[in-house]
Amino acid sequence: MRVYLWFDYQIALVGSHGVTPEVYWKSVLPNSPMPKSLKDLLYTATETQLKDNPNVALFFLQTDLHQGKEMSLHFIKTEEKSTFLPRKIADSIPFSSTKLPEIYNEFSVKPGSTEAEIIKQTLSECESEGIEGEEKYCATSLESMVDFSTTKLGKNLKVVSTEVNSKKNTPLQKYKITIAKKLAATKAVVCHKQEYAYAVFYCHKTVSTQTYAVTMAGADGTKVNAVAVCHTDTAKWNPKHLAFQVLKVKPGTVPICHFLPEDHVVWVPYY
């Protein structure tokens, strides 16, 4: 279990002055409700998270997205406590692997510690080259995530994320799909929450994807409104990618899908 030394630092910043992230969201996206997953990251931590497990349904085929299909999934609480900082404060803090000593000092993190390695790894991922043909960006505040997504897709957007109707751990169990609705958009911005001293999202614009809103019910009665993303062009993926090993398919042959954890978000245009 990881202990996040920087959590108290964030709480101290809750009362910071300026336009709040909620107000900024409404000013830019007045017709798009903010998903619960993002609301939870403003000033409180999320309670649950869908954990990827290569031994269950981490990846699946698009043909599996239909009513009655059963998949083994595991929804558990997250230990990750990082929440959003106001943009003004986030922008004032260095966010670069060349500034690691300054970042460690800002959050009282000891070099060589677990927390220091988490920061270093996330910065490395944010600075690495993305998949060819995709535009990527690491958002260090809710406002910067809104700006990136609306710049790439426009302001007429639907914002969706996975929601689990449970405040406690649920067992590894079968979930049966009751509804699988494909959203019309073929392009999207997908934002994945990273482990960091505060909430940081790795966002990337995709143009060869299809997004599904999926309703599922677990064997114990747990209800889940999940988001599934299907990648229709995997020709440029690494042939050693876990998805190809799990599904026993080759790059570029069939669409590959996966469910998003609760604290990941998909932005798609309304049509």
C-alpha positions in Angstrom: 0.0 0.0 0.0 1.5 3.3 -1.1 1.4 6.3 1.2 1.2 9.6 -0.7 3.1 12.2 1.2 1.8 15.1 -0.9 -1.9 14.6 -0.2 -2.0 17.2 2.6 -0.3 19.7 0.3 -3.3 19.5 -2.0 -5.9 19.9 0.7 -4.2 23.1 1.8 -4.8 24.5 -1.7 -8.5 23.9 -1.8 -9.3 27.4 -0.7 -7.2 29.1 -3.5 -8.8 32.1 -5.1 -9.8 32.4 -8.8 -12.2 30.8 -11.2 -13.0 27.3 -10.0 -12.6 24.3 -12.3 -16.3 23.7 -12.1 -17.0 27.3 -13.3 -14.5 27.0 -16.1 -16.0 23.7 -17.3 -19.5 25.2 -17.4 -18.3 28.3 -19.3 -16.6 26.2 -22.0 -19.0 23.1 -22.0 -22.4 24.4 -20.8 -24.2 21.5 -22.4 -21.9 18.7 -21.3 -22.3 17.4 -17.7 -19.0 16.7 -15.9 -18.6 13.0 -15.3 -18.6 11.8 -11.7 -15.0 10.5 -12.2 -13.8 14.1 -12.7 -16.0 15.7 -10.0 -14.4 13.2 -7.6 -10.9 14.5 -8.5 -11.6 18.1 -7.7 -11.4 18.0 -4.0 -12.0 14.4 -2.9 -10.4 11.1 -4.0 -12.2 8.5 -6.1 -13.4 5.5 -4.2 -13.3 2.8 -6.8 -11.3 1.9 -9.9 -11.4 -0.7 -12.5 -8.1 -2.5 -12.4 -6.6 -3.9 -15.6 -5.9 -7.6 -15.3 -4.3 -9.5 -18.2 -5.8 -12.7 -16.9 -9.4 -11.6 -17.3 -11.1 -9.3 -19.9 -8.5 -6.6 -20.2 -8.7 -6.8 -24.0 -11.5 -8.3 -26.1 -12.9 -8.3 -29.6 -15.5 -5.8 -30.9 -17.7 -8.8 -31.7 -18.0 -9.4 -27.9 -19.9 -6.1 -27.4 -23.5 -7.4 -27.5 -26.3 -8.1 -25.1 -25.9 -11.2 -23.1 -22.1 -11.5 -23.4 -20.4 -12.4 -20.1 -16.9 -11.2 -19.1 -14.9 -11.7 -16.0 -14.0 -8.4 -14.4 -12.7 -7.1 -11.1 -13.7 -3.7 -9.6 -11.6 -2.7 -6.5 -11.0 0.4 -4.5 -8.0 2.6 -5.5 -5.2 3.6 -3.2 -4.4 6.6 -5.4 -5.3 9.8 -3.7 -4.1 12.6 -6.0 -6.7 15.3 -6.9 -6.7 18.3 -9.2 -4.8 21.4 -8.4 -6.2 24.8 -9.6 -4.6 25.6 -13.0 -2.8 28.7 -11.7 -1.0 26.6 -9.1 -0.4 23.6 -11.3 1.1 25.9 -14.0 3.5 27.4 -11.4 5.0 24.1 -10.5 7.7 22.6 -12.9 6.6 19.6 -14.9 9.7 18.3 -16.5 12.2 15.5 -15.9 14.9 18.2 -16.1 13.4 19.8 -13.0 13.1 16.8 -10.8 15.0 18.3 -7.8 12.7 21.3 -7.8 9.6 19.0 -8.0 10.8 16.8 -5.2 11.5 19.8 -3.1 8.0 21.3 -3.8 6.3 18.1 -2.5 8.9 17.2 0.2 9.7 14.0 -1.7 12.9 12.2 -0.9 15.0 11.3 -4.0 15.1 7.5 -4.5 11.8 7.0 -2.6 8.8 5.2 -4.1 7.1 8.6 -4.5 10.1 10.0 -6.4 10.1 7.0 -8.8 6.4 7.5 -9.4 7.0 11.2 -10.4 10.0 10.3 -12.5 8.1 7.5 -14.4 5.0 9.7 -15.1 7.2 12.5 -16.4 9.0 10.0 -18.6 5.7 8.8 -20.1 4.5 12.3 -20.7 7.7 13.2 -22.5 8.0 10.1 -24.6 6.8 10.0 -28.3 3.2 8.9 -28.7 1.8 6.3 -31.2 2.4 7.5 -34.8 -0.5 9.6 -36.0 -1.8 10.4 -32.6 -1.6 13.8 -30.8 -0.8 13.5 -27.1 -0.7 15.9 -24.1 -0.4 15.6 -20.4 -3.0 17.7 -18.7 -1.9 19.0 -15.2 -5.3 20.6 -14.4 -9.0 20.1 -15.3 -8.9 23.3 -17.2 -6.0 22.3 -19.4 -7.7 19.0 -20.1 -10.8 20.9 -21.2 -8.7 23.1 -23.4 -6.8 20.3 -25.1 -10.0 18.3 -25.8 -12.0 21.2 -27.1 -9.2 22.4 -29.3 -8.9 19.0 -31.0 -12.7 18.2 -31.2 -14.6 21.4 -30.8 -17.0 22.4 -27.9 -20.0 20.2 -28.9 -18.8 17.3 -26.9 -20.0 14.3 -24.9 -17.8 13.4 -22.0 -18.1 9.8 -20.6 -16.4 7.6 -18.1 -17.0 4.3 -16.4 -19.1 4.3 -13.2 -19.4 1.4 -10.8 -22.5 1.5 -8.5 -20.6 0.3 -5.4 -18.5 2.0 -2.7 -16.6 -1.1 -1.8 -14.5 -3.8 -3.4 -16.4 -6.2 -5.5 -15.1 -9.7 -6.2 -13.7 -11.0 -9.4 -16.9 -12.2 -11.1 -18.9 -12.5 -14.2 -20.6 -9.4 -15.6 -23.3 -9.7 -18.2 -23.8 -7.0 -20.8 -27.4 -5.7 -20.9 -26.8 -2.8 -23.3 -24.0 -2.0 -25.7 -24.5 1.3 -27.5 -22.0 2.5 -30.1 -21.4 6.3 -30.0 -21.4 7.8 -33.5 -18.0 9.5 -33.3 -14.9 7.8 -34.9 -12.5 10.3 -33.4 -12.0 10.9 -29.7 -9.7 12.3 -27.0 -9.0 9.6 -24.4 -7.5 10.8 -21.1 -5.8 8.3 -18.7 -5.1 9.3 -15.1 -1.5 8.9 -14.1 0.1 8.4 -10.7 1.6 11.7 -9.6 1.7 14.2 -6.8 -1.5 15.7 -8.1 -4.0 14.7 -10.8 -2.4 14.4 -14.2 -4.0 12.9 -17.2 -2.2 11.5 -20.3 -4.5 12.5 -23.1 -4.3 11.5 -26.7 -6.5 12.2 -29.8 -7.4 9.1 -31.7 -9.0 9.0 -35.1 -9.4 5.2 -35.7 -11.6 4.4 -32.6 -15.2 3.5 -31.8 -16.6 4.2 -28.4 -19.3 2.2 -26.7 -21.5 3.0 -23.7 -22.0 -0.4 -22.0 -24.4 -1.3 -19.2 -23.4 -4.5 -17.2 -24.7 -6.4 -14.2 -22.4 -8.4 -12.0 -23.3 -11.8 -10.5 -23.6 -10.1 -7.0 -25.9 -7.4 -8.4 -23.4 -4.7 -8.9 -24.4 -2.3 -11.7 -21.8 -0.8 -14.0 -22.1 1.8 -16.7 -18.8 1.2 -18.5 -17.0 2.9 -21.4 -15.4 0.6 -24.0 -13.0 1.9 -26.6 -12.3 -0.1 -29.7 -9.2 0.6 -31.8 -10.0 -0.2 -35.4 -6.5 0.3 -36.8 -3.8 -1.5 -34.8 -1.4 -1.9 -37.8 1.3 0.3 -36.2 1.0 -1.2 -32.7 4.0 -3.1 -31.3 3.5 -6.7 -32.3 4.5 -7.7 -28.8 1.6 -5.7 -27.3 -0.3 -7.6 -24.6 -3.5 -7.4 -26.5 -2.2 -9.5 -29.3 -0.9 -12.1 -26.8 -4.3 -12.2 -25.0 -6.5 -12.4 -28.1 -4.1 -14.4 -30.3 -4.4 -12.0 -33.2 -1.9 -10.0 -35.3 -1.6 -6.2 -35.7 -4.0 -4.7 -38.2 -6.3 -7.7 -38.5 -9.3 -7.0 -36.2 -10.5 -4.1 -33.9 -9.2 -4.5 -30.4 -11.3 -3.2 -27.5 -10.9 -2.6 -23.8 -12.9 -1.1 -20.9 -11.7 2.1 -19.3 -11.1 2.3 -15.6 -13.3 4.7 -13.6 -10.8 7.5 -13.5 -10.2 7.6 -17.2 -12.3 9.8 -19.5 -13.4 9.8 -23.1 -14.3 13.0 -25.0 -16.3 12.4 -28.3 -18.1 14.9 -30.6 -21.9 15.0 -30.7 -23.3 14.2 -34.2 
